[in-house]
Amino acid sequence: MPVTRGFTGRRRPVDREGRLPPGQHDVGDGWPVLTAEAEPHLRPEQVSVTLDGLVATATTWSLAELQALPHSTYAGDIHCVTSWSKLGTRFTGVSLDVLLEAAGPLERATHVVAESVTGYTTNLPLEHVTGGRAWVVWDHEGRPLPPEHGGPLRLLVPHLYFWKSAKWVSRIELTDVDRPGFWERYGYHDLGDPWTEQRYVGDA
Amino acid sequence: MPEPGTPEIPGAWTTGTLDQVRRDGRLAYLRLALETPFTHAAGQHCVVRLRAEDGYTAQRSYSVASAPGDELLELCVESMPDGEVSGHLHEEARVGDTVEVRGPIGRWFTWGGRTPSIAVVGGTGVVPVVSMLRHARALGVHDRLRVVVVTRTLAELPYADELLAHGAFVATTRENSVVDGRDRVAATPYPDEVAPLAEGVERAYVCGSPGFASYGVRLLGEVGVRRDVIRVEQFGPTG
């Protein structure tokens, strides 16, 4: 590995040591916006999410109906494949466990494809969106999630690179095949674990 | 969104040696020779990683400015406040130094040279479009890519001379200018200035800060470009 002459770098404060996956840097209070498509502007009353595909009861919730379900909060870190991480941030919404329980996944369901109102898609193994690891969220740090960050409603799967956390999510389809989503078909990794740097196709 | 094409897999990390370094205020133009060169499509980016003696690394993404087929990889790096990587490249890096490079990345914000397109870009958002313009020139199809650039002043604009020489419409918002031999008062582009350029295009590219990207999408909407043909690339405050 070549050393870059004269580079010393900015070391992280000790309390944040260990929280940054390899190759990531801390953006502090910043939150970069990265989007591939024109940003939709949705009124809260236009927003809903549907769970369908391999479920017993395909179900649609309006934002108001979601907000009437038991809330839960994720307080922790998020990691973008473009190498920024945002540490110690908070989102509130509904755990996907609650929605899945209502819809009743069929036994043969193995994956989900999350879809946005823009047509953006991303695929995830079902086991990565259950067990308190995935949410649909409308609140960031006590305020409505802004449109550039996927508001009024986005998926949150913080243990994977953030492209998996589909902005403006409108549908979560359960499938028995792993159907690559948008970036996954453009050469990004199928799973996207930041701790093993699964950034692009072919990364271990 | 349209269906994507065949994914292109970025290669392994390779060593890049700085072949040319030119600094101009807040911009550093770098040309690198790669130990294992990769072929990129116009509009793609790459990752640059710097490594300290003790193994500590820092990496950032940068759009590629060189045309596909250029034997060197050209980047234009803006100096960011407190930038860990841009700071090093601006203050310390010199010809002969090595960095690590991985690419090409991003199969979405690319232009292959066939689709009649318009690009609306601001600030260092011009960089991927410089690659597209060079590609168009190499193919002899520069009429297929119309470029609208928004900048405060000409002096702040990366690749200003090259963009002007190749027919980009440059709207300056903080100084008056001369466009097509006529005086133009400082302003963002007016729809009637952009409409003729958007005529007949089948795709649009918008690149810049998040604020600029929203503006660019709105401007294209005002001249009748459908939202579903617009491809956006935004860069955050960390560059």
Interface residues (C-beta under 8 A of the other chain):
Chain A: M1 P2 V3 T4 R5 G6 F7 T8 G9 R10 R11 G23 H25 V27 G30 W31 P32 V33 L34 T35 A36 E37 A38 E39 T82 S83 W84 T118 G119 Y120 E148 F182 W183 R185 Y186 G187 Y200 V201 G202
Chain B: M1 E3 P4 P7 E8 I9 P10 T15 V47 R49 L50 R51 A52 E53 G55 Y56 T57 A58 Q59 R60 S61 E84 H88 E92 A93 D97 T98 V99 E100 I105 G106 R107 W108 F109 V206 P210 A213 S214 V217 R227 D228 I230 R231 V232 E233 Q234 F235 G236 P237 T238
